[in-house]
Amino acid sequence: MTKSALPQAETTTAAPAPVESASPVALKRERLRRDRALAKNGMVLSMGALVLTGALHGHGARKAHVAAGVALMGFAYWHHTLYPTSGR
């Protein structure tokens, strides 16, 4: 058998790029952004569950509907607390 005529790529191991430590303000801002997104997604999911369980019948559906409503109120409160109050 003959070897392939294609050139072999050289493999070199480069040192990983140094990771700069983020400032505490940047970390806090990133965590706040992530928490806001989680709160919004939680509200969307619980609202979807609320609509779905509202159309279903049965004792289990009623319990799930109440649980989804409580979850929506909890996510809405969490979302509210993530934004600063106005200076009124």
Backbone torsions as a table, in degrees:
resi	resn	phi	psi	omega
1	MET	NA	151.3	179.4
2	THR	-107.2	150.5	177.6
3	LYS	-74.2	154.3	178.6
4	SER	-66.3	145.7	-179.7
5	ALA	-82.0	-4.9	-179.9
6	LEU	-75.1	138.1	179.2
7	PRO	-70.3	144.3	178.3
8	GLN	-84.1	134.0	178.2
9	ALA	-75.8	137.5	177.7
10	GLU	-79.5	135.9	178.1
11	THR	-103.9	123.6	176.9
12	THR	-123.2	144.6	178.3
13	THR	-103.9	113.4	178.4
14	ALA	-94.3	148.9	177.6
15	ALA	-67.6	141.3	178.8
16	PRO	-64.1	149.6	-179.7
17	ALA	-65.2	139.8	-179.6
18	PRO	-65.9	137.7	179.8
19	VAL	-93.2	123.0	178.6
20	GLU	-80.8	137.3	178.3
21	SER	-75.8	130.7	-178.2
22	ALA	-75.5	151.9	179.8
23	SER	-72.1	155.7	178.9
24	PRO	-58.9	-33.5	179.1
25	VAL	-67.1	-41.8	179.4
26	ALA	-65.8	-39.5	178.1
27	LEU	-64.7	-41.6	179.0
28	LYS	-65.0	-41.7	178.8
29	ARG	-63.2	-41.9	179.7
30	GLU	-67.0	-40.5	178.7
31	ARG	-66.4	-39.1	178.1
32	LEU	-64.5	-41.8	177.8
33	ARG	-61.7	-42.7	179.9
34	ARG	-67.0	-42.5	179.3
35	ASP	-64.0	-39.5	178.0
36	ARG	-63.0	-41.7	178.7
37	ALA	-65.6	-41.2	178.4
38	LEU	-63.4	-41.7	180.0
39	ALA	-64.4	-42.3	179.4
40	LYS	-65.8	-43.1	178.9
41	ASN	-64.8	-37.9	176.6
42	GLY	-62.9	-40.2	177.7
43	MET	-64.9	-40.6	179.9
44	VAL	-63.8	-46.5	-179.1
45	LEU	-65.9	-42.1	-179.6
46	SER	-70.2	-33.2	175.6
47	MET	-66.0	-40.6	176.4
48	GLY	-62.1	-42.6	177.7
49	ALA	-65.4	-36.8	179.1
50	LEU	-64.0	-43.7	179.2
51	VAL	-66.8	-44.6	-178.5
52	LEU	-62.9	-48.3	-177.5
53	THR	-72.3	-20.4	175.9
54	GLY	-68.3	-26.6	-179.2
55	ALA	-89.1	-11.9	-178.4
56	LEU	-89.4	160.8	178.7
57	HIS	-119.6	152.1	176.1
58	GLY	121.9	164.7	-176.9
59	HIS	-67.8	-39.6	179.0
60	GLY	-65.1	-37.7	179.1
61	ALA	-66.0	-36.0	179.6
62	ARG	-65.3	-44.0	178.5
63	LYS	-63.5	-41.7	179.1
64	ALA	-65.7	-36.6	179.3
65	HIS	-64.7	-43.1	178.3
66	VAL	-65.2	-42.9	179.4
67	ALA	-62.5	-40.3	179.3
68	ALA	-66.6	-36.9	177.5
69	GLY	-65.6	-42.2	177.6
70	VAL	-64.9	-40.7	177.9
71	ALA	-62.4	-40.6	178.8
72	LEU	-62.7	-42.6	178.3
73	MET	-64.0	-39.6	178.9
74	GLY	-65.0	-45.6	178.7
75	PHE	-65.6	-37.1	178.3
76	ALA	-64.8	-41.2	177.7
77	TYR	-64.7	-44.8	178.8
78	TRP	-59.8	-44.2	179.3
79	HIS	-60.8	-41.9	179.5
80	HIS	-62.2	-39.3	-177.6
81	THR	-74.1	-14.4	-179.1
82	LEU	-82.6	-8.0	179.9
83	TYR	-111.2	144.3	-177.9
84	PRO	-69.2	151.6	177.4
85	THR	-78.7	154.2	179.1
86	SER	-76.9	159.5	-176.4
87	GLY	-85.8	40.2	-179.7
88	ARG	-76.4	NA	NA
